[in-house]
Amino acid sequence: MTDTDDDSAVGSAGDSADARADRLPAETRIGRVALRVADLDETTAFYRDVVGLAVLDRDNERAVLGAGATPLLVLQRDADRPARSRTDAGLFHTAFRVPSRAALGEALARVRKRWRLDGASDHLVSEALYLDDPEGNGVEIYRDRPREEWPVDGDGAVRMATDPLDVEGVAAAASAVGGADSAALVDRAPAGTDVGHMHLEATSLAAFEAVYVDGLGFEVGMAGPDVRFVAAGGYHHHLGANTWRGRTTPAARRGLAWFEVVVPDAAALDAIRARLDAVAAGHDAEFAVEEREEGIAVTDADAIEVRVRTE
């Protein structure tokens, strides 16, 4: 299932200028993602050979993968923890963003040769491939179109859709760069690949907004009765959350362990602390905040941990 499978999603009316002043800085991004897995060897091989990440560090219990020298994904062996159930909240997909259409074509070639493609969509703002890792964790590999090409509604909200992807056009983009003799697979995603966004399965969108919008300070972009897309700096979305599958229990099993939101400076981190305090004071708190050496860790109502740190 893709990011915009809910056809009822519509652009938000946008915030006032005063409200936007209390939002996250435009430089905010997603950092590392950590998954709990049963088979560390098999899952590491998937993210290396199919997604194209490089193994930056590895021992018997943990693997760190990334693009260039930048860590993006932490795999933690946790075979004793039970597998995620059909009712558990947690990860919908981790979305790895590549810097060009040619790089997306290279990723498509790896998927076709070494794995299986579950879906492919044109979202107007981006082109995306969808697959699952060996343990059922959702993966998106996508490239953004130039921001000036993104369609917007009358109120300025970014508009997305789920249209069929020109799969062969994406494949041809890789071939065009490599020339007629470019039959060999490109094993590694290029430098500049990052985690463009995270998409979660939530038990409550109201509880999701309390943490990620009211607390952290993301702005709501597209929204529907069972989906939210939120972002900083006018991006189409840094986080998505949906209730499409009717999840009802916390994310306490294998799968998503934590992910990072990275802000540019200490002032932005202090502003998040203040907003979270205000949310906790005004409501029955459904989240917990813990100070960490690198910043803060927030455990939301679905037991998903988001770590907030500075660059």
BELZI-V621474 format. One record per run of one state. SS is the DSSP state (alpha for helix, beta for strand, coil for the rest). FROM is the first residue (numbers start at 0). LEN is the number of residues. Records with the same first field share a line. If there is no record, write none. Layout:
# BELZI-V621474
SS=FROM-LEN ; FROM-LEN
This chain:
# BELZI-V621474
coil=0-9 ; 11-5 ; 20-8 ; 37-2 ; 51-2 ; 58-3 ; 67-2 ; 77-10 ; 88-1 ; 97-3 ; 114-4 ; 122-3 ; 132-5 ; 144-2 ; 149-2 ; 152-5 ; 158-4 ; 164-2 ; 178-15 ; 201-3 ; 215-3 ; 224-2 ; 231-7 ; 242-6 ; 249-5 ; 263-2 ; 282-5 ; 291-3 ; 299-5 ; 310-1
beta=9-2 ; 28-9 ; 53-5 ; 61-6 ; 69-8 ; 87-1 ; 89-8 ; 118-4 ; 125-7 ; 137-7 ; 151-1 ; 157-1 ; 162-2 ; 193-8 ; 218-6 ; 226-5 ; 238-4 ; 248-1 ; 254-9 ; 287-4 ; 294-5 ; 304-6
alpha=16-4 ; 39-12 ; 100-14 ; 146-3 ; 166-12 ; 204-11 ; 265-17
